[in-house]
Amino acid sequence: MKANAYGLGADRVAPALWEAGCRQFFTANLDGALAVRGWLPDADVHVFNGLLGDTEAYVEDHVVPVLNDLGQVERWAACARRHERKLPAVLHTDTGMSRLGLPAEEIEMLLARPEWLEALDLRFVMTHLACADEPGNAMNREQLEAFSAIREHFPGVPGSLANSSGIFLGPAYHADLTRPGYAVYGGNPTPREPNPMEPVVRLSAQIIQVREVKPGKTIGYGADYRVKAATRIATIPVGYADGYLRALSDKGVARVAGVEVPVVGRVSMDLVTLDIGALPIEKAGVGTWVDLIWGREMLDIVAKRAGTIGYELLTALGGRYPRSYGRRATT
Ligand SMILES: *Cc1c(COP(=O)(O)O)cnc(C)c1O
């Protein structure tokens, strides 16, 4: 549920996932968790970023902090004593990201404070993989081994380590709970292979103007792109303000009437220009729908053309698009 469900609208995604049987939700911060709590009174809602800010707010709304350092463990344990009951928590151990979580040394220090652990209802011990999208990377196995060693100190506590790509590393990585994000939203968790996921997101816009352009004419800001042969340019009302990254200038691709056409010229704040010269005139005019992200592969392909990953493309989708939610996969 991080980043408003990867830009797709947590208010719609959370209930849909609940209906599909998901009971465990993870958000980045407390605000995100409180929102999910509002939509799903019975879900288990966890905060990845940890126990930050108002500790009592976690207790009141039954939000489970992912404890990322010894200070957070201590504070949550103290809070549990104040409330005279065990409080639920996820313990995050760092096996290679050097970002959040207790490294092995701090796990040792934690084990020396049994009174802290006794105050907690440990729901999971978790870690996070750094290179799960590279199945051949030795770090995956190293992290799995380090994690298994740490889990031995917490017998009976379920474990969780796989993100979307981690799931595809095989059953050894599944532990008790996986935490898929990107794959749920249709992104390819196996970047070296065809996308095993169904398409989820489709981004479309309607042409608002078509212009006949003669050879030698330039298109857009900077007059960077010069037309070689007479063609037609279609303008669509999407721009970098909508998350259609400026890096897609001269690199993006769109689909009009089943034909792939290139983005030409710079992406503006609110507009993108396409060379539709390859299409018969009657196929593309004002009002014709154009796809910018479609099918199984284009989210990742378009992101790659922009020099980024589909995660960034999704989370950048602006607030200006009318959104429609349906049950069917989009093609
Ligand atoms: C974002 C995140 C995930 C989900 O990752 P995907 O690659 O989107 O599946 C899982 N675990 C943690 C700790 C994360 O921060």
The ligand as an ORCA input file, in Angstrom:
! r2SCAN-3c Opt
* xyz 0 1
  C       8.161     -1.934     -1.135
  C       8.480     -3.096     -0.319
  C       8.006     -4.360     -0.677
  C       7.292     -4.626     -1.980
  O       8.239     -4.611     -3.022
  P       7.849     -4.954     -4.529
  O       9.164     -5.042     -5.213
  O       7.019     -3.822     -5.019
  O       7.109     -6.237     -4.513
  C       8.232     -5.407      0.194
  N       8.912     -5.222      1.344
  C       9.400     -4.025      1.717
  C      10.140     -3.881      2.986
  C       9.218     -2.929      0.884
  O       9.703     -1.748      1.251
*
